[in-house]
């Protein structure tokens, strides 16, 4: 990929992540809330990963929000 991805491309990467994650876990469901369930399972596992690696989950969450805001602002029409 040349240059920065679009926000749509960033979002579609998560679809791929969920598809892979659901293949290797029992988090998948036929329920209409699959997106919420997948997100909750991934976030819970990320918290466990942070515990294991002594990473501050909430600091990373705050940083991710700042990245998100910058990416949205970059995509805003001028």
Secondary structure, 3 states (H helix, E strand, C coil): CCCCCCHHHHHHHHHHHHHHHHHHCCCCCCCCCHHHHHHHHHHHHHHHHHHHHCCCHHHHHHHHHHHHHHHHHHHCCC
